[in-house]
Amino acid sequence: MECPNCRRRCQRAGRQKSGVQRYRCGACRKYRQEKYTYRACQAGTDEAIRTLVCESVGIRGIGRVLRIAAGTVLARIGRLANAIERPAIFPDETQFEVDELWTYVGRKANEQWVAYALDRKRDVIDFVVGRRSVSTLRQLTDRLLASGVKKIKTDRLTHYQRLIPKERHSRSPYGINHIERKNLTLRTHLKRLSRRTICFNRSVPMLENCLKIYFWGRHAAGEGYRGV
């Protein structure tokens, strides 16, 4: 058997408890089997999870489709999200659209808001999850202002007047049409954000992980996914 890491020949090293032959690579000193029966170890599992997350399939639904444990799905989503970096904001951007999307975690009394920014290509460049407060929105607006953007378009929420300089702020009623339409797309593609569903977020970190995969996961995989 050839080691998939260093391409050297592996030697037999006893058997597993199930009786399956085990191999050991003398170079990288790792043990492995020639064939794995556990489906989570198969090639393409991570890409399948990434695709299903973006297609409104819940955690248990992904486990049923791929025939792997729900805990494994949660762990893989966390690993995929940790490998994704926020995209760089280029200084030549002239305008951004910013809006908030309502959701909840655990129960409807625990409201959470997804505030995010859209560039001229209608790609999400940054987001933040938290309460609909000045402190939460400041995390987003400060990063946008630091890029030197000329104009930030928002709705008439008064918080933005305290965070964005007047000369760089636009509150036109038709200035955020694209991001308002994006809100509908998000609720369609991510079941956890849909208003009429029994699926919901159990934790803020998992919500952030799913959003990172949806917004930027296909970029990290080299597929140019825009989530539209």
N, C-alpha and C positions, 0 to 999 in steps of 0.2 A: 504494500500500500504506500502511496506517495503522500507526503505531508503537504497539505494545501497552503501552509505558511511559508516554508523554506524550500519546498519541492524536493526534499530528500526522502530517502526510503525509510519507512517506519518498520520497527521490529515488533513481533508479537510479544505481548506483555500480559499474559493470563486472560481471564475472562471476567465479564461483569457478573453480577448476582443472577441476572436473567439467563446467563449462559452464552451471551454474545461475545465473540472474540474481540479483545481489546488490543490496541496498538500504541506504541510509544515512539516518539521521534527523539533520536539521540541528540539532535542539534538544538531544537527549541524546547525539548523536555516536556512536551505536552502529550497527554493521552487522548485518544479518540477512537471512534468506531468506524467501520467501513460504511455502515448504513445506520441511520437513526430512525426510530419509529415515532419519536415525539415530533409532531408537526411544526412546533415552534422553531426547531433547529433547521428546517428546510430553507433552501435559498428562495428569496423572494417574499419571505414572510413580512419583513419590515416594510417593503414597498406596498404589499397588500394592505397592511394596517394603515399606512399613510393614505392610500387611496380611499379606503372605506371611511376613515375619519372625515375626509372631505366630501363624502357622498351621503351624509346624514345617517350613518349607521352608528348605533350606540355601542357601548363597551361590550355588553353581553351579546349583542347582535354580531359584533366582529368575532367574538369567541365562538359563536355557533357556526358562522360561515367558515372560519378557518379551522374549526375544531381544536381550539386551544383554550386554556383556562383564562377566565376573566382577569385574574391577577397578573398573568403573563402579558395580557394586552395592556393593562395599566402600566406595567414596568416598561414595556417597549415604547409606549407613547411618551413616557417621561424621558427615556433615553434618546428618542428621536428629537424631541423638543430641545433637550440640552445641547444637542449638536448643531442647532440652528442659531445663527447670529442675526441680530437686527441689521437690516440693510443700511448702508451708509446714505446720509442725506447730502446730496451734492449741492454746492453753493450756487449753482446756476438756476436753481428752481425759483420761479417767480411767484407761485401761489400754491396754497394748500387749502383743502376743505377739511373742516373738523366737525365732528358730531359725536353724540353719545347714543349708546344702544342699551336699553334696559334689560336686565335679566335678574336672576336670583340664585342663591347657593343654599341648598338644603331645604329651605322653606321660603315662601314668598315674602315673609316678614323680613328676611335677610336680603335686602335689595343690593344688587351690584350693578355697576354701569361699565360698559366697555366704551371708552373714549378713544377714537383713532383718527388718523389723518390720511387723506387721500391726495396724491399728486395729480398732475395734469394727465398722466397716462392711466389714471384710475387705479393705480396700484397702492396698496396700503404700505406706508413707510414707517409707521410707528403706532403703538397703541399702549393703553394703560387700563388696568382693571381696578375698580375700587368704588368708593362712595361718590356721589355726584357733588363733590365739594371742591373748594378752591385748591386745597392741598393736593388732591388727586389730579385735577386738570393742570395744575402748575407743572407737574412732572412731564406732561406732554408738551405744553406750550413752550416751556423753557428750552427743550431740545429743538423745537422747530425754530424758535427765534435765534438760537445760537447758530443755525445754519445760514443766517442772513437772508431768509426769504423776505420778499417785498410785501406780500399780502397774505393774510390768513382769513379765510371766510368761515363764519360760524352762523349759528342761529341767534336768536335774541336772548339767550341765557345771559343773565347779568354778570355771572362769574368771569366771563371772558373780557369784560370791560376793565376789570382789575388786573388782568394778566397780560393782555396784549396792548401795546402802544396804539393810540388812536390812529396815527398815520399809517399803521400796518394792519389795521383791523377793518374788515368789511362785514356788515350785518345785513346785506341785501336779502330779501325774502326768496329770491331765485338764485342765490349764489351757491347754494349747497344741494342742488338738484341731483348731482351725480352721487354724492355720498348718501343722500336719502334713499336713492334707488339701491345703493349698495347694502343698506340696512335690510331691505327685503330679500336680497340675494343671500345674505348671511343667515337669515332666519330659515330660508329654504334649504340651504346646503348643510347647516349644522342643526341637527335635531334638538340639541340641548338649548338652543336659542329660540326655538319655535314657541309661540305663545300657547297654542293648544296642543299639548302633548304631555304624556306622563313621564317623559324623559327630562331630567334636569341635572344641574351641576351639583356635585357633592362636595367640592372643594374649589377654592380659588386657584390653587396651583394647577389643577387638572384643566380648568377652564382656560388658563393662560397657555398651557401646553397645546391644547387642541387649536387654539387661535393661532399660535406660532406655526403649527403644521399647516393649517389652512392658508394662512397669509403667505408664508415664506418656505414651506416645506418642499414644494416642487422646485423652487429655485435652487435649494440646497442639493436636490437630486439631479439637477441639470436639465429639467424638463420645461422650465419657463412657465410654470403654472401661475395664473393670475387670479384664480378663484372667482371666475365669472362664468 
